[in-house]
Amino acid sequence: MTKYYSEDQIQAVIEANDIVEVASGYMTLKRAGNSYKGKCPFHNEKTASFTVSREKQLYHCFGCGVGGNVITFIMEMEKLPFVDALKFLAARVNMVLPETKNEQEDHQAYEKKKRLYELHRQAANYYYKVLKTNRSAQEYLQKRMISHEIIREFGLGYATEEWSSLTDFLNGKGFTRDELLDSGLTLVSENKRYYDRFRSRIMFPIVNPRGQIVGFGGRLMTTEQNGPKYLNSPETSIFSKSYELYNLNHCKNFMEDGRLFIVEGYMDVISLYEKGIKNTVAALGTAFTPFHSKILERYASEVVIAFDGDNAGKSATEKAMNILKKSNLNVKILSLPANEDPDSFVQKNGQKGFYEVVSKALTIVEYELELLKRNNDLSQTDGKLHYGQEAIKILKQLETSVEIDYYSKMVARETGINQEVIRREVIRSKTKAPGNDSLVFNISHDDGLGQKIPKAYRKAQELAVRYCLRAEEMIDEFPMDFLTERFYKELLQAVLEKRQAGMKVEINQLMAHFDDSEEVKRIVAFMMNDEEVSRLDYQDALEIMKRFYNKAQLEGLSEQIKRESANGNDDAVARLTNQFIEIKKMMKENGRH
């Protein structure tokens, strides 16, 4: 969640945009009691289960579980990050969000960006019209198998070889020299001569997810021309190569299966798009960045890296892979022949041929093991041993025993080393990893380190938290230690802090404490659930939680007693045994009552 705008500013935008009116612009809603219902826009359904509450200013789908406020709705529908969704809604009601603490400066900055967007729109129109009259540019695109439909859809254009044709055109449209220089489309020489940055190039408008043109990429048509093959707009107040991805504005609409392809160049994107592979993006003349990774997480569940097959492409693949492995995305790597890129490959083999190669794409672990195999001679004993030792380091990154078992078998086949030996070494190396020495049983966090939480315990916690959200005064003395999920603790703690500060607890401000979209959905689900939780239900839930909590404490103490006893630590055994007896005694007393 951004810290750039205050809670009051965010709340003002939310209050100015009625969620029923906003949602109605994307779907048909019908009144149902105090709420409105429609078919969920986020999953296919026959019966309407998507509910929008004007009173609560929230939405929730009882089918797929999505939910949130007007900002999260726009984030999902328009595929925008939080700040852009906020600005989208602000513009909808003619609000100007502050960029500084000076209102006049804010307005000037807003108008300056507005002019830059318009300048780029006019420039794109100019380049497009020039292309339509330039035979050599048209012939080049025809030779590259790019149709008129694609030219129109991507707004491709052409920059002539004249020194200042675009500059003169934009001047004629009323843009000042300072604005032209700020855009990066015009440069100035030492003798104060103003000239075009892009000349004799096919032009690719770069469009952000909101549909605004923010920059350009220009490509030379022949190797005989002087200058770099590709040239991009410089960094400006509306454009950063580290954040933007080419074709994301189209791609976000073709994500039915959650998969997205990452390629290196504009022509790769366009050729794949022409062949019906529309869920493709490219970085813009820069290395793939962590910011790109974060952006892709908003749109996809799986990404396939499809870079060029040459050495430069392989190097770029490894760099992108190392960034993406830290994300929540499922990552695969496509291996193309050394002399091919996605553009040339799909032109020769078509959509079917491309998808055949995609079906053989490697996981990150498979790809890393493949690289390791290339660097070791597996026909020699020392090569096998070195490969096995290094492979174990790679397998340490695996999360589940199923994955460890699968890849251990793969390494065993390559080396002849017993699979169980490899598997045991992987698990041992994971437990010796830094930070794992202090792992102890802890019922207060359901993080996979303690025992499995019984269903009754989970249900009791949910009921108790739902009751507390409606009867906030109960949180003051709520036994937080009984909660096994960090989410529940953080949620009630956020409400408690508001109460202690004497502030009214607003649902939108409460949601602002959570970055994770799944956690936001859960809060909304709680607030939209009209099923009553009585005081008696709450008390029963507390009793269930207390019983399971004490039982878990006993099991934890029992494990610690065994461990300390094996280590010969008699003092610790005595102390832990006393704690064990006290809890048993208390549980017995409670049972009598």
C-alpha positions as CSV (number, residue, x, y, z in Angstrom):
1,M,0.0,0.0,0.0
2,T,1.4,3.4,-0.9
3,K,2.4,5.8,1.9
4,Y,2.5,8.7,-0.6
5,Y,-1.1,9.7,0.0
6,S,-2.6,10.1,3.5
7,E,-5.5,8.0,4.7
8,D,-7.7,11.2,4.5
9,Q,-6.8,11.7,0.9
10,I,-7.5,8.1,0.0
11,Q,-10.7,8.1,2.0
12,A,-11.8,11.3,0.1
13,V,-11.4,9.6,-3.3
14,I,-13.4,6.5,-2.0
15,E,-16.2,8.7,-0.6
16,A,-16.4,10.6,-3.9
17,N,-16.9,7.4,-6.0
18,D,-20.0,5.4,-5.2
19,I,-19.1,1.8,-5.7
20,V,-22.5,0.9,-7.1
21,E,-22.2,3.6,-9.8
22,V,-18.6,2.6,-10.6
23,A,-19.4,-1.2,-10.8
24,S,-22.4,-0.5,-12.9
25,G,-20.1,0.9,-15.6
26,Y,-18.6,-2.6,-16.0
27,M,-21.6,-4.9,-15.4
28,T,-25.3,-5.2,-14.9
29,L,-26.4,-4.9,-11.3
30,K,-29.9,-5.5,-10.0
31,R,-31.2,-4.4,-6.6
32,A,-31.6,-7.3,-4.1
33,G,-32.8,-6.0,-0.7
34,N,-30.3,-3.6,0.6
35,S,-27.6,-4.7,-1.8
36,Y,-27.1,-5.1,-5.6
37,K,-26.3,-8.3,-7.4
38,G,-24.9,-9.4,-10.7
39,K,-22.8,-12.0,-12.4
40,C,-19.2,-11.9,-11.2
41,P,-16.8,-10.2,-13.7
42,F,-13.9,-12.1,-12.3
43,H,-15.1,-15.7,-12.9
44,N,-17.6,-17.4,-15.1
45,E,-20.9,-18.2,-13.4
46,K,-24.5,-18.9,-14.3
47,T,-26.1,-17.6,-11.1
48,A,-25.4,-14.1,-9.9
49,S,-23.3,-14.3,-6.7
50,F,-21.5,-11.0,-6.9
51,T,-22.9,-8.6,-4.3
52,V,-22.3,-4.8,-4.0
53,S,-23.3,-2.9,-0.9
54,R,-23.9,0.8,-1.1
55,E,-24.2,1.1,2.6
56,K,-20.8,-0.6,3.3
57,Q,-19.2,0.6,0.0
58,L,-17.9,-2.9,-0.5
59,Y,-18.2,-5.8,-3.0
60,H,-17.9,-9.5,-2.5
61,C,-18.4,-12.6,-4.6
62,F,-19.8,-15.5,-2.7
63,G,-18.7,-17.8,-5.6
64,C,-15.0,-17.1,-6.1
65,G,-14.3,-15.1,-2.9
66,V,-13.1,-11.8,-4.4
67,G,-13.9,-8.7,-2.5
68,G,-12.8,-5.2,-1.7
69,N,-13.7,-1.5,-2.1
70,V,-14.0,0.8,-5.1
71,I,-10.2,1.0,-5.4
72,T,-9.6,-2.7,-5.5
73,F,-12.5,-3.1,-7.9
74,I,-10.8,-0.7,-10.4
75,M,-7.4,-2.3,-9.7
76,E,-8.9,-5.7,-10.8
77,M,-11.0,-4.4,-13.7
78,E,-8.4,-2.1,-15.2
79,K,-5.4,-4.1,-14.1
80,L,-3.8,-1.1,-12.4
81,P,-1.5,-0.8,-9.4
82,F,-3.0,1.0,-6.3
83,V,-1.7,4.5,-7.0
84,D,-2.9,4.4,-10.6
85,A,-6.3,3.1,-9.6
86,L,-6.5,5.9,-7.0
87,K,-5.7,8.5,-9.7
88,F,-8.1,6.9,-12.1
89,L,-11.0,7.3,-9.6
90,A,-9.8,10.8,-8.7
91,A,-9.9,11.8,-12.4
92,R,-13.4,10.3,-12.7
93,V,-14.8,12.8,-10.2
94,N,-12.4,15.7,-11.3
95,M,-10.3,15.5,-8.1
96,V,-6.6,16.5,-8.3
97,L,-4.5,14.4,-6.0
98,P,-1.6,16.3,-4.4
99,E,2.0,15.6,-5.5
100,T,3.5,18.1,-3.1
101,K,2.3,20.1,-0.1
102,N,1.8,23.2,-2.3
103,E,-1.6,23.3,-4.0
104,Q,-0.4,25.6,-6.8
105,E,2.6,23.3,-7.5
106,D,0.3,20.3,-7.5
107,H,-2.0,21.8,-10.1
108,Q,1.0,22.8,-12.2
109,A,2.5,19.3,-12.1
110,Y,-0.9,17.8,-13.0
111,E,-1.3,20.1,-16.0
112,K,2.3,19.5,-17.1
113,K,1.8,15.7,-17.2
114,K,-1.6,16.2,-18.9
115,R,0.2,18.2,-21.6
116,L,2.9,15.5,-22.0
117,Y,0.3,12.8,-22.5
118,E,-1.4,14.9,-25.2
119,L,1.9,15.7,-26.8
120,H,2.7,12.0,-27.1
121,R,-0.8,11.3,-28.5
122,Q,-0.3,13.9,-31.2
123,A,3.2,12.5,-32.0
124,A,1.8,9.0,-32.4
125,N,-0.9,10.2,-34.8
126,Y,1.7,12.1,-36.8
127,Y,4.0,9.0,-37.1
128,Y,1.0,6.8,-38.0
129,K,0.0,9.2,-40.8
130,V,3.5,9.5,-42.1
131,L,3.8,5.6,-42.3
132,K,0.6,5.5,-44.5
133,T,2.3,7.7,-47.1
134,N,5.8,6.2,-46.9
135,R,6.3,3.3,-49.4
136,S,9.6,2.0,-48.0
137,A,8.3,1.8,-44.5
138,Q,5.2,0.0,-45.6
139,E,7.3,-2.5,-47.7
140,Y,9.5,-3.2,-44.7
141,L,6.5,-4.1,-42.5
142,Q,5.0,-6.2,-45.2
143,K,8.3,-8.1,-45.6
144,R,8.2,-8.7,-41.8
145,M,4.7,-10.2,-42.2
146,I,3.0,-7.4,-40.2
147,S,-0.6,-6.8,-41.4
148,H,-2.5,-3.6,-41.7
149,E,-4.7,-4.7,-38.8
150,I,-1.7,-5.0,-36.5
151,I,-0.2,-1.7,-37.7
152,R,-3.5,-0.1,-36.7
153,E,-4.0,-1.9,-33.5
154,F,-0.4,-1.1,-32.2
155,G,-0.4,2.4,-33.8
156,L,2.9,1.7,-35.6
157,G,4.3,4.7,-37.4
158,Y,7.4,6.1,-39.2
159,A,9.8,8.9,-38.4
160,T,11.2,10.4,-41.6
161,E,14.9,11.2,-42.2
162,E,14.2,15.0,-42.0
163,W,15.9,16.7,-39.0
164,S,12.9,18.4,-37.4
165,S,9.6,17.2,-39.1
166,L,8.0,16.1,-35.8
167,T,9.3,19.1,-33.9
168,D,7.9,21.5,-36.5
169,F,4.6,19.6,-36.4
170,L,4.2,19.7,-32.6
171,N,5.3,23.4,-32.6
172,G,2.4,24.0,-35.0
173,K,0.1,22.3,-32.5
174,G,1.0,24.8,-29.8
175,F,3.5,22.9,-27.8
176,T,6.4,25.0,-26.5
177,R,10.1,24.2,-26.9
178,D,10.3,23.4,-23.2
179,E,7.5,20.9,-23.5
180,L,9.2,19.3,-26.5
181,L,12.5,19.0,-24.6
182,D,10.7,17.6,-21.5
183,S,9.1,14.9,-23.7
184,G,12.5,13.7,-24.9
185,L,11.2,13.6,-28.5
186,T,13.1,16.8,-29.4
187,L,16.8,17.5,-28.7
188,V,18.8,20.8,-28.9
189,S,22.3,21.2,-30.3
190,E,25.0,23.5,-28.9
191,N,24.1,26.1,-31.5
192,K,20.5,26.0,-30.2
193,R,19.1,24.0,-33.2
194,Y,16.1,21.9,-32.3
195,Y,15.9,18.5,-34.0
196,D,14.0,15.2,-33.7
197,R,15.4,12.4,-31.6
198,F,13.9,9.7,-33.9
199,R,14.7,9.8,-37.6
200,S,14.4,7.1,-40.3
201,R,12.9,4.6,-38.0
202,I,9.8,2.4,-37.6
203,M,8.0,3.8,-34.5
204,F,6.4,1.8,-31.8
205,P,4.2,3.8,-29.4
206,I,4.6,2.6,-25.7
207,V,1.2,2.6,-24.0
208,N,0.7,2.3,-20.3
209,P,-2.0,0.0,-18.8
210,R,-4.4,3.1,-18.6
211,G,-4.1,3.5,-22.4
212,Q,-1.9,6.6,-22.3
213,I,1.1,6.9,-24.7
214,V,4.1,7.6,-22.6
215,G,7.0,7.1,-24.9
216,F,8.3,5.5,-28.2
217,G,10.7,2.9,-29.4
218,G,12.3,3.4,-32.8
219,R,13.8,0.6,-35.1
220,L,16.1,1.0,-38.0
221,M,15.0,-0.8,-41.2
222,T,18.4,-1.8,-42.6
223,T,21.8,-2.6,-41.2
224,E,23.3,0.0,-43.5
225,Q,21.7,2.9,-41.5
226,N,23.8,4.6,-38.8
227,G,22.9,4.4,-35.2
228,P,21.7,1.8,-32.8
229,K,19.2,-0.8,-34.1
230,Y,16.7,0.2,-31.4
231,L,16.3,3.6,-29.8
232,N,13.9,4.4,-27.0
233,S,12.5,7.5,-25.4
234,P,14.5,8.8,-22.4
235,E,13.2,8.8,-18.8
236,T,10.6,11.5,-18.4
237,S,8.0,12.5,-15.7
238,I,5.5,10.1,-17.4
239,F,7.9,7.3,-18.6
240,S,10.4,5.0,-17.0
241,K,11.9,1.9,-18.7
242,S,12.3,0.1,-15.4
243,Y,8.5,0.1,-14.8
244,E,6.8,0.0,-18.3
245,L,6.3,-3.2,-20.3
246,Y,5.5,-3.1,-24.0
247,N,2.0,-4.5,-24.9
248,L,0.8,-4.7,-21.3
249,N,-2.1,-2.5,-22.3
250,H,-3.3,-5.3,-24.7
251,C,-1.9,-8.3,-22.8
252,K,-3.9,-7.7,-19.7
253,N,-7.1,-8.5,-21.7
254,F,-5.9,-11.9,-22.7
255,M,-5.0,-13.5,-19.4
256,E,-7.7,-16.2,-19.2
257,D,-5.3,-19.0,-18.2
258,G,-3.1,-16.7,-16.0
259,R,-0.1,-17.3,-18.3
260,L,2.1,-14.6,-19.7
261,F,5.1,-14.7,-22.1
262,I,8.1,-12.3,-21.6
263,V,10.2,-11.6,-24.7
264,E,13.0,-9.3,-25.6
265,G,11.8,-7.0,-28.4
266,Y,8.9,-5.2,-30.0
267,M,9.0,-7.4,-33.1
268,D,8.8,-10.5,-30.9
269,V,5.7,-9.2,-29.3
270,I,4.0,-8.2,-32.5
271,S,4.8,-11.4,-34.4
272,L,3.4,-13.5,-31.6
273,Y,0.4,-11.3,-31.4
274,E,-0.1,-11.6,-35.1
275,K,-0.2,-15.4,-34.7
276,G,-2.8,-15.2,-31.9
277,I,-0.4,-15.3,-29.0
278,K,-1.5,-12.1,-27.4
279,N,-0.5,-12.6,-23.8
280,T,3.0,-11.3,-24.4
281,V,5.1,-8.4,-23.1
282,A,8.6,-7.1,-23.5
283,A,11.0,-5.0,-21.5
284,L,11.9,-1.7,-23.1
285,G,15.5,-1.7,-24.1
286,T,16.6,-2.4,-20.5
287,A,17.3,-5.5,-18.4
288,F,14.3,-7.1,-16.7
289,T,13.9,-5.4,-13.3
290,P,12.4,-6.3,-9.9
291,F,9.8,-3.7,-10.6
292,H,8.7,-5.5,-13.7
293,S,8.4,-8.7,-11.6
294,K,6.1,-6.9,-9.2
295,I,4.0,-5.6,-12.0
296,L,3.6,-9.1,-13.6
297,E,2.4,-10.5,-10.2
298,R,-0.7,-8.3,-10.6
299,Y,-1.7,-9.9,-13.9
300,A,-0.4,-13.4,-14.1
301,S,0.1,-16.6,-12.1
302,E,2.7,-18.1,-14.5
303,V,5.3,-16.4,-16.7
304,V,7.3,-18.1,-19.5
305,I,10.6,-16.5,-20.3
306,A,11.0,-16.6,-24.1
307,F,14.2,-14.8,-24.8
308,D,16.5,-15.2,-27.9
309,G,18.4,-18.4,-28.3
310,D,21.9,-16.8,-28.6
311,N,24.4,-16.3,-25.8
312,A,23.1,-12.8,-25.0
313,G,19.6,-14.2,-24.7
314,K,20.7,-16.9,-22.4
315,S,22.5,-14.4,-20.2
316,A,19.4,-12.2,-20.1
317,T,17.3,-15.3,-19.3
318,E,19.4,-16.1,-16.2
319,K,19.2,-12.6,-14.9
320,A,15.4,-12.5,-15.4
321,M,15.0,-15.9,-13.8
322,N,17.0,-14.9,-10.7
323,I,14.6,-11.9,-10.3
324,L,11.4,-13.9,-10.9
325,K,12.3,-16.8,-8.6
326,K,11.8,-14.4,-5.7
327,S,8.2,-13.6,-6.8
328,N,5.0,-15.5,-6.2
329,L,4.8,-16.5,-9.9
330,N,5.3,-20.0,-11.4
331,V,8.2,-19.5,-13.7
332,K,9.2,-21.5,-16.8
333,I,12.0,-21.1,-19.3
334,L,11.6,-21.6,-23.1
335,S,14.6,-22.9,-24.9
336,L,14.8,-21.7,-28.6
337,P,17.5,-22.8,-31.1
338,A,20.7,-20.7,-31.0
339,N,19.9,-18.9,-34.2
340,E,16.2,-18.2,-33.4
341,D,14.2,-15.6,-31.5
342,P,10.4,-15.7,-30.9
343,D,9.8,-13.6,-34.0
344,S,11.7,-15.7,-36.4
345,F,10.6,-19.0,-34.8
346,V,6.8,-18.2,-34.9
347,Q,7.1,-17.0,-38.5
348,K,8.6,-20.4,-39.5
349,N,6.6,-22.7,-37.2
350,G,3.3,-20.8,-36.5
351,Q,1.3,-20.8,-33.4
352,K,1.1,-24.6,-33.2
353,G,4.9,-25.0,-33.4
354,F,5.4,-22.3,-30.8
355,Y,3.0,-24.0,-28.3
356,E,4.8,-27.3,-28.9
357,V,8.0,-25.8,-27.7
358,V,6.2,-24.1,-24.8
359,S,4.9,-27.5,-23.7
360,K,8.5,-28.5,-23.2
361,A,9.5,-25.4,-21.2
362,L,11.6,-26.0,-18.2
363,T,11.0,-25.1,-14.6
364,I,13.6,-23.0,-12.9
365,V,15.1,-26.0,-11.1
366,E,15.2,-28.0,-14.4
367,Y,16.9,-25.1,-16.1
368,E,19.5,-24.6,-13.4
369,L,20.2,-28.3,-13.4
370,E,20.5,-28.2,-17.2
371,L,23.1,-25.4,-16.9
372,L,24.9,-27.3,-14.2
373,K,25.0,-30.4,-16.4
374,R,26.6,-28.4,-19.3
375,N,29.4,-27.3,-17.0
376,N,30.3,-30.8,-15.7
377,D,31.5,-33.8,-17.5
378,L,29.1,-36.5,-16.4
379,S,31.2,-39.2,-18.1
380,Q,33.8,-38.7,-15.3
381,T,33.4,-39.6,-11.6
382,D,34.6,-36.3,-10.3
383,G,32.2,-34.6,-12.7
384,K,29.3,-36.6,-11.4
385,L,30.3,-35.9,-7.8
386,H,30.6,-32.2,-8.3
387,Y,27.3,-32.1,-10.2
388,G,25.6,-34.0,-7.4
389,Q,27.0,-31.6,-4.7
390,E,26.0,-28.5,-6.6
391,A,22.6,-30.0,-7.5
392,I,21.8,-30.5,-3.8
393,K,22.4,-26.7,-3.3
394,I,19.9,-26.0,-6.1
395,L,17.3,-28.4,-4.6
396,K,17.5,-26.6,-1.3
397,Q,15.2,-23.9,-2.7
398,L,12.3,-26.5,-3.0
399,E,9.4,-26.1,-0.6
400,T,7.7,-29.5,-0.6
401,S,8.8,-33.1,0.0
402,V,7.0,-34.0,-3.3
403,E,9.3,-31.6,-5.3
404,I,12.4,-32.8,-3.4
405,D,11.5,-36.4,-4.2
406,Y,10.9,-35.7,-7.9
407,Y,14.1,-33.8,-8.5
408,S,16.2,-36.1,-6.3
409,K,15.2,-38.9,-8.6
410,M,16.3,-36.8,-11.6
411,V,19.7,-36.1,-10.1
412,A,20.1,-39.7,-9.1
413,R,19.5,-40.8,-12.8
414,E,22.2,-38.4,-14.0
415,T,24.8,-39.3,-11.4
416,G,24.1,-42.9,-10.2
417,I,24.1,-41.6,-6.7
418,N,21.3,-43.3,-4.6
419,Q,18.2,-41.1,-4.5
420,E,17.7,-41.5,-0.8
421,V,21.2,-40.2,-0.2
422,I,20.5,-37.1,-2.3
423,R,17.1,-36.5,-0.7
424,R,18.5,-36.9,2.8
425,E,21.3,-34.4,2.0
426,V,18.8,-31.9,0.7
427,I,16.6,-32.0,3.8
428,R,19.7,-31.9,6.1
429,S,21.0,-28.8,4.3
430,K,17.6,-27.1,4.5
431,T,17.4,-27.7,8.3
432,K,21.0,-26.3,8.7
433,A,20.1,-23.1,6.7
434,P,20.8,-19.8,8.6
435,G,17.9,-18.9,10.8
436,N,16.5,-22.4,11.1
437,D,18.4,-23.2,14.3
438,S,15.8,-21.4,16.5
439,L,12.7,-23.0,15.0
440,V,10.5,-24.0,17.9
441,F,6.9,-25.1,18.3
442,N,4.7,-22.0,18.5
443,I,0.9,-22.2,18.4
444,S,0.6,-18.4,18.0
445,H,1.5,-18.4,14.3
446,D,0.0,-20.8,11.7
447,D,3.2,-20.7,9.6
448,G,3.6,-24.4,8.9
449,L,6.1,-24.9,11.7
450,G,3.8,-26.1,14.4
451,Q,1.1,-28.8,14.4
452,K,-1.8,-28.9,11.9
453,I,-4.6,-26.6,13.2
454,P,-7.8,-28.6,13.6
455,K,-10.8,-27.4,11.6
456,A,-12.9,-26.7,14.7
457,Y,-10.1,-24.4,16.1
458,R,-10.0,-22.5,12.7
459,K,-13.8,-22.1,12.7
460,A,-13.8,-20.9,16.3
461,Q,-11.2,-18.2,15.5
462,E,-13.1,-17.0,12.5
463,L,-16.4,-16.7,14.6
464,A,-14.5,-14.9,17.4
465,V,-12.9,-12.4,15.0
466,R,-16.1,-11.7,13.2
467,Y,-17.9,-11.0,16.5
468,C,-15.1,-8.6,17.5
469,L,-15.3,-6.7,14.3
470,R,-18.9,-5.9,15.2
471,A,-18.4,-5.5,18.9
472,E,-15.1,-3.7,18.9
473,E,-15.0,-3.3,22.7
474,M,-14.4,-7.0,23.1
475,I,-11.0,-6.6,21.5
476,D,-9.7,-4.7,24.5
477,E,-9.4,-8.0,26.5
478,F,-9.3,-10.5,23.7
479,P,-6.7,-13.4,24.3
480,M,-4.5,-12.8,21.3
481,D,-2.3,-15.8,22.1
482,F,-5.2,-18.0,21.2
483,L,-5.0,-16.9,17.6
484,T,-2.9,-19.1,15.2
485,E,-2.9,-16.8,12.2
486,R,-0.8,-13.6,11.9
487,F,-3.6,-12.1,9.8
488,Y,-6.2,-12.4,12.7
489,K,-3.7,-10.8,15.1
490,E,-2.8,-8.0,12.8
491,L,-6.5,-7.3,12.0
492,L,-7.6,-7.1,15.6
493,Q,-4.4,-5.1,16.6
494,A,-5.2,-2.6,13.9
495,V,-8.7,-2.1,15.3
496,L,-7.4,-1.9,18.8
497,E,-4.9,0.8,17.9
498,K,-7.7,2.9,16.3
499,R,-9.8,2.4,19.5
500,Q,-7.0,3.4,21.8
501,A,-6.4,6.5,19.7
502,G,-10.1,7.4,20.1
503,M,-10.7,7.1,16.4
504,K,-13.7,5.6,14.6
505,V,-12.8,2.4,12.8
506,E,-13.4,2.8,9.1
507,I,-13.4,-0.4,7.0
508,N,-11.4,1.3,4.1
509,Q,-8.7,2.5,6.6
510,L,-8.6,-1.0,8.1
511,M,-8.0,-2.5,4.7
512,A,-5.2,-0.1,4.1
513,H,-3.2,-1.9,6.8
514,F,-2.9,-5.0,4.5
515,D,-0.9,-5.2,1.3
516,D,-1.9,-8.8,0.5
517,S,-5.0,-8.9,-1.7
518,E,-6.1,-12.3,-0.2
519,E,-6.1,-10.7,3.2
520,V,-8.2,-7.8,2.0
521,K,-10.7,-10.2,0.5
522,R,-11.0,-11.9,3.8
523,I,-11.7,-8.7,5.6
524,V,-14.4,-7.8,3.1
525,A,-15.9,-11.3,3.4
526,F,-16.1,-10.8,7.2
527,M,-17.8,-7.4,6.7
528,M,-20.2,-8.6,4.0
529,N,-21.2,-11.8,5.9
530,D,-24.6,-10.9,7.4
531,E,-24.9,-14.2,9.3
532,E,-25.3,-13.3,13.0
533,V,-22.7,-14.3,15.5
534,S,-24.3,-14.1,19.0
535,R,-22.6,-13.4,22.3
536,L,-23.2,-17.1,23.2
537,D,-21.5,-18.2,19.9
538,Y,-18.5,-16.0,20.8
539,Q,-18.2,-17.4,24.3
540,D,-18.4,-21.0,22.9
541,A,-15.7,-20.1,20.3
542,L,-13.4,-18.8,23.1
543,E,-13.8,-22.1,25.0
544,I,-12.9,-24.1,22.0
545,M,-9.9,-21.9,21.3
546,K,-8.8,-22.2,24.9
547,R,-9.0,-26.0,24.9
548,F,-7.1,-26.4,21.6
549,Y,-4.5,-23.8,22.7
550,N,-3.8,-25.6,26.0
551,K,-3.6,-28.9,24.3
552,A,-1.1,-27.5,21.8
553,Q,0.9,-26.0,24.7
554,L,1.1,-29.4,26.3
555,E,2.3,-31.1,23.1
556,G,4.9,-28.4,22.6
557,L,6.2,-28.8,26.2
558,S,6.3,-32.5,25.8
559,E,8.5,-32.2,22.8
560,Q,10.8,-29.8,24.6
561,I,11.0,-32.0,27.7
562,K,12.1,-34.9,25.4
563,R,14.7,-32.8,23.7
564,E,16.2,-31.3,27.0
565,S,16.1,-34.8,28.6
566,A,18.1,-36.2,25.7
567,N,20.6,-33.4,26.1
568,G,21.0,-34.1,29.9
569,N,19.6,-30.6,30.8
570,D,18.0,-31.5,34.2
571,D,17.1,-27.9,35.2
572,A,15.3,-27.2,32.0
573,V,13.4,-30.6,32.3
574,A,12.3,-29.7,35.8
575,R,11.1,-26.2,34.8
576,L,9.2,-27.5,31.7
577,T,7.7,-30.3,33.7
578,N,6.3,-27.9,36.2
579,Q,4.7,-25.8,33.4
580,F,3.2,-29.0,31.9
581,I,1.7,-30.0,35.3
582,E,0.2,-26.5,35.8
583,I,-1.5,-26.5,32.5
584,K,-2.9,-30.0,33.0
585,K,-4.2,-28.9,36.4
586,M,-5.9,-25.8,35.0
587,M,-7.5,-27.9,32.2
588,K,-8.8,-30.3,34.8
589,E,-10.3,-27.4,36.9
590,N,-12.0,-25.9,33.8
591,G,-13.4,-29.3,32.9
592,R,-15.2,-29.5,36.3
593,H,-16.9,-26.2,35.6
